[in-house]
């Protein structure tokens, strides 16, 4: 499965054609799998490219004011990574020559061919655009990527060593406390017998009993760690209520939310069934950026709400009328027919535009640049769940929805 965030987002296709029947035909054939944006002239399409990013452009050659190939030449100055498929009722040798230096993947005749000649080829064209964008991004980052990798490896090694060392130390502490408690229990038995005959032993007995209770409580606290999401990266289950509570604490500390009087209101879901495909630490790493993003956007003296519900099937969320206009992530790979858990994170803060949210998911500059989505996307891929993000201008409030298989 792909690990590139771009591949998790539903592909967007820009259609530039002055014939309305072409738009209607393409919507009928493609709208279930792709998000289509229709433009009826080249200048409107150039404006759309300046505001949003697309994965493929289908463009007619013969249009008024500016033809398709002139449009492509102008569009490449705005978006050098976009690939094009030309729609044309007839091709001339002159047009073919003009297309050679442009990023034209193919010429498709009108009327549109059958599925094998058109729909079946679209995924490969989209992959070419996304591959071009990745290559261009790597070229831009060539000067720093090696250094960044070294730093990331070092940080990862430090994290692993520190966490394993702390875990081992806590395990030893729990064992020692259990031993101390056993010795204290034995001493309490001996002193209790003497206190019956000599009241001078009563204060000592009382102190020993308090010490035993304290050692027992400390052993319980230390031992309780091994039932949490931190205990084992591989085997601890991803239980929703406990995982969300721990994620709230981490996200609050990371964002310094308490200093701005921000709060999180979480209503327990009572979900005893674990999230499919995730360990406790995976779920924790997924929820922290989801909550931190909401805290980063919301203002002072406000509250982030977290609510959840069970779903008979994961794909029921896709049919929710309130979520239809959202930006959906990982639709292609989701376990749609499995039962699931919907977890919504909402704030009163304004939501973001699609380009801003896509930039965040790709780790680029955005209003959420201080919140890394890496754990969120990694967990999404591991469990094959869905992510939905509210968009301006359709939705005013920021809302993030996770739909995870159980």
C-alpha positions in Angstrom: 0.0 0.0 0.0 1.2 3.5 -0.8 2.8 5.6 1.9 2.5 8.9 0.0 -0.2 11.1 1.5 -1.2 12.3 -2.0 -2.2 8.8 -2.9 -4.7 8.6 0.0 -6.8 11.6 -1.2 -9.6 11.1 -3.8 -8.1 12.1 -7.2 -9.3 15.4 -8.7 -9.7 15.8 -12.4 -10.0 19.2 -14.1 -12.1 19.1 -17.3 -11.7 21.9 -19.7 -14.1 21.8 -22.6 -16.6 24.2 -24.1 -19.1 21.4 -24.9 -21.6 20.8 -22.1 -22.5 17.3 -23.3 -18.8 16.3 -22.8 -19.0 17.4 -19.2 -22.3 15.6 -18.7 -20.8 12.4 -20.2 -17.7 12.5 -18.1 -19.6 13.1 -14.9 -21.8 10.1 -15.7 -18.8 7.9 -16.3 -16.3 9.1 -13.7 -18.0 10.9 -10.8 -18.3 7.8 -8.6 -14.5 7.4 -8.5 -13.1 10.9 -9.0 -13.8 14.5 -8.0 -14.5 16.4 -11.2 -14.2 20.2 -11.6 -15.7 21.5 -14.8 -14.5 24.6 -16.7 -16.0 25.7 -20.0 -13.1 27.9 -21.2 -9.4 28.1 -20.8 -9.2 31.3 -18.8 -11.6 30.0 -16.1 -9.5 26.8 -15.9 -6.3 28.8 -15.4 -7.9 30.6 -12.5 -8.9 27.3 -11.0 -5.3 26.0 -11.3 -4.1 29.1 -9.5 -6.3 28.2 -6.5 -6.4 24.4 -6.3 -4.3 21.4 -7.2 -5.4 18.6 -9.5 -4.2 15.1 -10.4 -5.1 15.1 -14.1 -6.5 17.6 -16.7 -8.7 16.5 -19.6 -8.7 19.3 -22.1 -10.3 19.9 -25.5 -8.1 21.4 -28.3 -10.7 23.5 -30.1 -12.1 26.2 -27.8 -12.8 29.9 -28.3 -10.3 32.6 -27.2 -7.5 30.1 -26.3 -7.1 26.6 -27.7 -6.2 23.6 -25.5 -2.5 23.4 -26.3 -2.0 27.2 -25.6 -3.9 26.5 -22.4 -1.5 23.7 -21.4 1.5 25.9 -22.1 0.1 28.6 -19.9 -1.0 26.1 -17.2 2.5 24.6 -16.9 3.8 27.9 -15.7 1.2 27.7 -12.9 1.5 24.0 -12.1 4.5 22.4 -13.7 3.6 18.9 -12.3 0.2 18.5 -13.8 -0.3 16.0 -16.6 -2.8 16.4 -19.5 -4.9 14.2 -21.7 -6.2 15.9 -24.8 -9.8 15.3 -26.0 -10.2 16.0 -29.7 -12.7 15.2 -32.5 -9.7 15.1 -34.9 -6.0 15.4 -34.6 -3.7 17.2 -37.0 0.0 16.6 -37.5 0.5 20.3 -36.5 -1.3 19.7 -33.1 0.8 16.6 -32.5 4.0 18.5 -33.1 2.9 21.3 -30.7 2.1 18.7 -28.0 5.5 17.1 -28.0 7.3 19.5 -25.6 4.2 19.6 -23.4 3.2 17.1 -20.7 0.5 15.5 -22.8 0.0 11.9 -21.8 -2.3 11.0 -24.7 -4.8 12.1 -27.3 -8.3 10.7 -26.9 -10.8 11.0 -29.7 -14.4 12.2 -29.5 -16.8 10.6 -28.9 -15.1 9.0 -25.9 -14.1 5.4 -26.4 -15.3 2.4 -24.4 -14.1 1.7 -20.8 -10.9 -0.1 -21.8 -9.8 2.7 -23.9 -10.6 5.5 -21.5 -11.7 4.8 -17.8 -9.2 1.9 -17.4 -6.3 4.2 -18.3 -7.1 7.0 -16.0 -5.4 5.5 -12.9 -2.1 5.2 -14.8 -2.4 8.9 -15.9 -3.1 10.0 -12.4 -0.1 7.9 -11.1 2.1 9.7 -13.7 1.1 13.1 -12.4 1.7 12.1 -8.8 5.0 10.6 -9.7 6.1 13.8 -11.4 5.1 15.8 -8.4 7.1 13.5 -6.1 10.2 13.7 -8.4 10.0 17.5 -8.5 9.6 17.7 -4.7 12.6 15.4 -4.2 14.6 17.6 -6.6 13.8 20.7 -4.6 14.7 19.0 -1.4 17.9 17.4 -2.6 20.1 19.7 -0.7 18.6 18.9 2.7 17.1 15.4 2.4 20.2 13.5 3.5 20.7 15.7 6.6 17.0 15.3 7.5 17.2 11.5 7.2 20.2 11.4 9.5 18.5 13.6 12.1 15.3 11.5 11.8 17.3 8.3 12.4 19.0 9.7 15.4 15.8 10.9 16.9 14.2 7.5 16.3 17.1 5.7 18.0 17.0 8.1 21.0 13.3 7.6 21.3 13.6 3.8 21.2 16.5 3.6 23.6 14.9 6.0 26.1 11.5 4.3 26.0 12.9 0.8 26.3 15.2 1.9 29.1 12.3 3.6 31.0 10.1 0.6 30.5 12.8 -1.8 31.9 13.4 0.5 34.9 9.7 0.7 35.6 9.4 -3.1 35.4 12.3 -3.6 37.9 10.7 -1.0 40.2 7.4 -2.8 40.1 9.1 -6.1 41.0 11.1 -4.5 43.8 8.0 -2.9 45.2 6.2 -6.2 45.2 9.1 -7.8 47.1 9.1 -4.9 49.6 5.4 -5.3 50.1 5.9 -9.0 50.9 8.5 -8.2 53.5 6.4 -5.5 55.1 3.4 -7.9 55.3 5.6 -10.4 57.1 6.8 -7.8 59.5 3.2 -6.6 60.2 2.3 -10.2 61.2 5.2 -10.4 63.6 4.7 -7.0 65.2 0.9 -7.5 65.4 1.4 -10.5 67.6 3.8 -8.6 69.9 1.4 -5.6 70.1 -1.2 -7.8 71.7 1.1 -8.3 74.6 2.9 -5.0 74.7 1.1 -1.8 73.6 4.4 -0.1 73.0 4.5 -2.0 69.7 1.2 -0.4 68.5 2.8 2.8 67.0 5.3 0.6 65.1 2.5 -1.7 63.9 0.6 1.4 62.6 3.6 2.7 60.7 4.4 -0.7 59.2 0.8 -1.1 58.0 0.9 2.4 56.4 4.2 1.5 54.7 2.7 -1.7 53.4 -0.3 0.1 52.0 1.9 2.7 50.3 4.2 0.1 48.8 1.2 -1.8 47.5 -0.2 1.3 45.9 3.1 2.2 44.3 3.4 -1.4 42.9 -0.1 -1.0 41.5 0.7 2.3 39.8 3.9 0.9 38.3 2.3 -2.4 37.2 -0.7 -0.5 35.8 1.6 1.0 33.1 1.9 -2.4 31.5 -1.9 -2.4 30.8 -1.7 1.0 28.8 -1.1 1.8 25.2 2.6 2.6 26.1 3.4 -0.9 27.4 4.0 -2.7 24.2 4.2 -1.2 20.7 3.0 -4.5 19.2 0.5 -6.2 21.5 -1.4 -3.6 23.5 -4.9 -3.3 22.0 -6.2 0.0 20.6 -9.1 0.6 22.9 -10.9 3.8 22.0 -11.8 5.4 25.4 -8.5 4.9 27.1 -6.5 5.8 24.0 -8.4 9.0 23.4 -8.0 10.1 27.0 -4.2 9.6 26.9 -4.1 11.4 23.5 -6.0 14.3 24.9 -3.4 14.7 27.7 -0.5 14.6 25.3 -2.1 17.0 22.8 -3.0 19.4 25.5 0.6 19.5 26.7 2.1 19.7 23.2 -0.1 22.7 22.3 0.1 24.5 25.7 -3.7 24.5 25.6 -4.2 25.2 29.3 -2.2 28.4 29.1 -4.8 29.7 26.5 -7.7 28.3 28.6 -8.5 25.7 25.9 -10.2 22.5 26.9 -11.3 19.2 25.4 -14.7 17.7 26.1 -14.7 13.9 25.5 -17.8 11.8 26.0 -16.8 8.1 26.5 -18.0 5.8 23.8 -17.8 2.7 25.9 -16.1 0.9 23.1 -14.6 -2.3 24.4 -13.9 -3.7 20.9 -10.4 -2.7 19.8 -9.7 -0.9 16.5 -8.7 -3.5 13.8 -5.1 -3.5 12.7 -3.7 -1.0 15.3 -1.8 -1.5 18.5 -2.4 0.9 21.4 0.6 3.0 20.5 -0.5 3.2 16.9 -3.9 4.5 18.0 -2.3 7.0 20.3 0.0 8.3 17.6 -3.1 8.6 15.3 -5.3 10.5 17.8 -2.7 13.0 19.1 -2.3 15.0 15.8 -6.1 14.8 15.2 -6.7 16.5 18.5 -3.7 18.8 18.3 -4.9 20.1 14.9 -8.2 21.1 16.4 -6.5 22.7 19.4 -4.1 24.6 17.1 -7.0 26.1 15.1 -9.4 27.0 18.0 -9.2 30.2 19.8 -8.6 31.0 23.5 -11.2 30.1 26.1 -12.8 27.5 23.7 -13.5 23.8 23.9 -12.8 21.0 21.4 -15.5 18.3 21.4 -14.8 14.6 20.7 -17.8 12.3 20.1 -18.1 8.8 18.8 -20.6 6.2 17.6 -20.6 2.7 16.3 -21.3 2.0 12.6 -22.6 -1.3 11.2 -20.4 -0.7 8.2 -17.5 1.7 7.6 -18.9 2.8 4.2 -22.1 4.2 5.9 -20.1 7.3 6.7 -19.6 7.9 3.0 -23.3 8.2 2.5 -23.8 10.7 5.4 -25.2 13.8 3.8 -23.3 16.0 6.3 -20.0 14.5 5.2 -20.4 14.4 1.4 -18.7 17.8 0.8 -15.7 16.8 3.1 -12.2 16.0 1.9 -12.0 12.2 2.1 -8.7 10.4 2.6 -8.0 6.7 2.0 -11.3 5.8 0.3 -9.5 3.6 -2.2 -8.0 1.3 0.5 -10.6 1.4 3.3 -12.2 -1.8 4.7 -15.6 -0.5 3.6 -17.7 -3.6 4.5 -16.4 -4.0 8.1 -18.2 -2.7 11.2 -16.6 0.5 12.4 -16.2 3.3 14.9 -16.7 6.9 14.0 -14.8 9.4 16.1 -15.4 13.1 15.4 -13.3 16.0 16.6 -14.9 19.4 16.2 -14.2 23.0 17.2 -15.9 26.4 16.8 -12.9 27.6 14.8 -13.2 28.2 11.0 -12.2 25.3 8.9 -9.6 25.4 6.1 -9.7 25.3 2.3 -8.9 22.2 0.4 -5.4 23.4 -0.7 -4.5 24.3 2.9 -5.6 20.8 4.2 -3.8 19.0 1.3 -0.7 21.0 2.1 -0.9 19.9 5.7 -1.4 16.2 4.8 1.7 16.4 2.6 3.8 18.1 5.3 4.0 21.4 3.5 3.3 24.9 4.8 -0.2 25.5 6.0 -2.0 27.0 9.1 -1.3 23.6 10.7 2.4 23.5 10.0 3.2 22.9 13.7 1.2 19.7 13.8 2.7 16.7 12.0 0.0 14.4 10.4 2.5 11.5 10.0 1.1 9.4 12.8 -2.5 10.1 11.7 -1.8 9.0 8.1 0.3 6.0 9.2 -2.4 4.7 11.5 -5.0 5.3 8.8 -3.0 3.1 6.4 -2.4 0.3 9.0 -6.0 -0.1 9.9 -7.4 0.8 6.5 -9.8 3.4 7.8 -11.1 6.7 6.5 -10.4 10.3 7.3 -12.8 13.2 6.5 -12.0 16.9 6.9 -14.5 19.7 6.6 -13.9 22.3 3.9 -14.5 25.9 3.2 -16.8 27.3 1.9 -19.2 24.3 2.3 -18.6 24.0 6.1 -17.8 26.8 8.5 -16.5 24.9 11.6 -13.4 22.7 11.6 -14.3 19.1 11.9 -12.1 16.0 11.6 -13.8 12.6 11.4 -12.1 9.2 11.7 -14.0 6.1 10.6 -12.0 3.1 11.8 -12.8 -0.6 11.3 -13.3 -2.7 14.4 
